[in-house]
């Protein structure tokens, strides 16, 4: 059964002007989740300056330039060194932005321009002020084909950045949309001084020795494969911050070794805690586990097509196995009619499968309770657009009625339902390396068995799993997406996304859904999009192209001496400039 | 040429050396082709993302094209072969840096760890074997059983146990990384001890077992007696007929252990968070980083082949039976 979303005040929608709250207030609020972190400072304690925080990293920072770093672990560290214009408070959309390199920002009445006033105190580590020139340089770079930044598509609606003066950056948009502020704000700003290196040479440049950064910390030393030490940047523009003198990021490639180091007090922070281990740590005491809403959700996607149809059709059209091929949504719609899945094309069956799955049992058993029952691809962390009423409960009785209604009323001696000569048996492909998903599938199969559905897990090596998923050669596929700041169901459930071995793995779509997704994506503001997202979720509830099993939570383990920690869905080190070390818990390292 | 006097082997002739080097080159070429093929068939597609819906599916096609992975496998192989023949190892897909640079950065850690482990193993192994030889028969049997158990210990388990005893309980040695947090030095010998022991102890046990087996050769006693009867002094006879032949299998083991120097031991490097090439190679294989995985594999293969050539050159000097083709 779905849990209620956290209470959020509804914001006045359609606001054209966003004036930020004071930075200190914003920093203090944390905004990281509905469960206050145990690492948060008790009211009686006053933040102290000094000390070294040791953070366990599961991968290395392979480049000290955010546009050439490839390792996932690097992004969160680089956020501390290269600022964005504003910081996001996840789930609050434009209204949740708080100052960072820019102090204020405002839209023009027609939302075609967005003006940022840069903080005059913001400086790069070489002493030069952060100027509009840096913002314009960053945009040019993001679009540079030689650099081939994979977020370049986010900049398509931005016509230009204009600099009426060094402290003002004006983004001019081709059209208004729901995500203009986010589009302008993605990603890190880099100094115009980096112009000295041609973008084609960026990948092979050793940036740790020439990095020019701006933020609470700067690079002190780097030992590849081992650790990186960041030291307080005395030029940081928020007075009194950061509290920490240094942060040491130690690379721990082995998850068990990282956890052992946390338990031994050798590191202070470890993110991506396995949920079941987190539960043990909390039970044992001594360490704190801070939760933040997660962006990742796990689902079983149901195939709308006969599993053999898509590949056969591609072959008939002369398309090679995984090569790009002229293919459109019309091809998918044609297949939906000519080769529907013999069982799963019926929405009553899909709805019954969700109703008959005890997802709370999965949340408890697989995530140790650190998660919530999933509702739809619009995850609860996204705030207002999330519609809790789109949740389907665990209701085996209704599920049985729906299956009877769909003609699956016969029963074999082993309890499996039957319609005519066909037994209600389904196979779900899974990435064999993902143990949690396999556990979830086992629990789902147990639930469905009670409803007369035989679900078989088909674990596959990763490469084969990906190929089968893209080729739509499955009844069901268990997988997961990680939501971003933008609401993106059109990327996974629009008919356009089904063509070309796209992200709509199960090829489900309806004209009504496509139309709603198109209108929501083209909405001129978040307020205009909101009712459309709600309407789409109601449709999703009835159609259930996915059974969304659960949303994960971000779990960060902290040593008892850490205070003020406010991890967020965007980064486990969010607001690190406000973290501090309790003096009583031991001498600074 | 057989040296019947046993006063040293004939030097490896230029022709024989050329033949061995040619064989080594052919071996490496085969390894190159097989590795290339296996990596492309079995490793995950580095362009494929099935986690972030915000990245359009076409991005995978663009990435594949940028990496040259959209061409037929044969064309990719020839392009890679051509680049290698020019000394270009390519750019790492994961690290987005030249492969040569990534490996060069990781090698010092592996060399240090591998060298320390080999030093400990090849010092300890013969000592243990000699010590066992001094035990009464029942003691020897027990020692053999213990050596067998030690030689087959999984290194990750041994690593965890060493950490538990020497770090967690005794607090004597650091458990991870090559230096303390924030230390100026890149390597600290105290940090080397546990990972080196985790690598060395099973190897030392294996060496001791092999050497003991060689020393127990039933043919040795008659040879010794014959040598003595021929007027050879006791120490000289002992060296020639018991000790030196027993070194041959140990030398063979050493040649096989040489790759430890450049590829490290993946599991031990991970357990001890030791920065080395083994970890880099494992990550490359898992992440579908073909250029880096290929280069790391070839580096290890080259060391194995070099060890084989070295062994061919050294073995006849150690064991007269090899020279005699027995």
HADDOCK unambig.tbl for C-alpha pairs under 7 A between the chains (distance, minus, plus):
assign (segid A and resid 62 and name CA) (segid B and resid 95 and name CA) 5.82 0.50 0.50
assign (segid A and resid 68 and name CA) (segid B and resid 96 and name CA) 6.93 0.50 0.50
assign (segid A and resid 70 and name CA) (segid B and resid 94 and name CA) 5.77 0.50 0.50
assign (segid A and resid 70 and name CA) (segid B and resid 95 and name CA) 5.87 0.50 0.50
assign (segid A and resid 70 and name CA) (segid B and resid 96 and name CA) 6.86 0.50 0.50
assign (segid A and resid 71 and name CA) (segid B and resid 94 and name CA) 6.85 0.50 0.50
assign (segid A and resid 203 and name CA) (segid B and resid 96 and name CA) 5.61 0.50 0.50
assign (segid A and resid 203 and name CA) (segid B and resid 97 and name CA) 5.85 0.50 0.50
assign (segid A and resid 204 and name CA) (segid B and resid 97 and name CA) 5.03 0.50 0.50
assign (segid A and resid 204 and name CA) (segid B and resid 98 and name CA) 6.65 0.50 0.50
assign (segid A and resid 223 and name CA) (segid B and resid 186 and name CA) 6.96 0.50 0.50
assign (segid A and resid 225 and name CA) (segid B and resid 275 and name CA) 5.04 0.50 0.50
assign (segid A and resid 226 and name CA) (segid B and resid 177 and name CA) 6.35 0.50 0.50
assign (segid A and resid 226 and name CA) (segid B and resid 275 and name CA) 5.95 0.50 0.50
assign (segid A and resid 229 and name CA) (segid B and resid 182 and name CA) 6.43 0.50 0.50
assign (segid A and resid 248 and name CA) (segid B and resid 181 and name CA) 6.78 0.50 0.50
assign (segid A and resid 248 and name CA) (segid B and resid 182 and name CA) 6.77 0.50 0.50
assign (segid A and resid 251 and name CA) (segid B and resid 273 and name CA) 6.81 0.50 0.50
assign (segid A and resid 252 and name CA) (segid B and resid 273 and name CA) 5.30 0.50 0.50
assign (segid A and resid 253 and name CA) (segid B and resid 270 and name CA) 5.48 0.50 0.50
assign (segid A and resid 253 and name CA) (segid B and resid 273 and name CA) 6.10 0.50 0.50
assign (segid A and resid 254 and name CA) (segid B and resid 270 and name CA) 5.25 0.50 0.50
assign (segid A and resid 254 and name CA) (segid B and resid 271 and name CA) 5.76 0.50 0.50
assign (segid A and resid 257 and name CA) (segid B and resid 271 and name CA) 5.96 0.50 0.50
assign (segid A and resid 462 and name CA) (segid B and resid 44 and name CA) 6.49 0.50 0.50
assign (segid A and resid 463 and name CA) (segid B and resid 42 and name CA) 6.99 0.50 0.50
assign (segid A and resid 463 and name CA) (segid B and resid 43 and name CA) 6.83 0.50 0.50
assign (segid A and resid 463 and name CA) (segid B and resid 44 and name CA) 5.01 0.50 0.50
assign (segid A and resid 463 and name CA) (segid B and resid 45 and name CA) 6.80 0.50 0.50
assign (segid A and resid 480 and name CA) (segid B and resid 51 and name CA) 6.08 0.50 0.50
assign (segid A and resid 481 and name CA) (segid B and resid 51 and name CA) 4.57 0.50 0.50
assign (segid A and resid 481 and name CA) (segid B and resid 52 and name CA) 5.53 0.50 0.50
assign (segid A and resid 481 and name CA) (segid B and resid 53 and name CA) 6.29 0.50 0.50
assign (segid A and resid 482 and name CA) (segid B and resid 51 and name CA) 5.80 0.50 0.50
assign (segid A and resid 482 and name CA) (segid B and resid 52 and name CA) 5.28 0.50 0.50
assign (segid A and resid 483 and name CA) (segid B and resid 52 and name CA) 6.95 0.50 0.50
assign (segid A and resid 488 and name CA) (segid B and resid 54 and name CA) 6.65 0.50 0.50
assign (segid A and resid 491 and name CA) (segid B and resid 53 and name CA) 5.77 0.50 0.50
assign (segid A and resid 491 and name CA) (segid B and resid 54 and name CA) 6.49 0.50 0.50
assign (segid A and resid 492 and name CA) (segid B and resid 53 and name CA) 6.30 0.50 0.50
assign (segid A and resid 502 and name CA) (segid B and resid 57 and name CA) 5.02 0.50 0.50
assign (segid A and resid 503 and name CA) (segid B and resid 53 and name CA) 6.85 0.50 0.50
assign (segid A and resid 503 and name CA) (segid B and resid 57 and name CA) 6.09 0.50 0.50
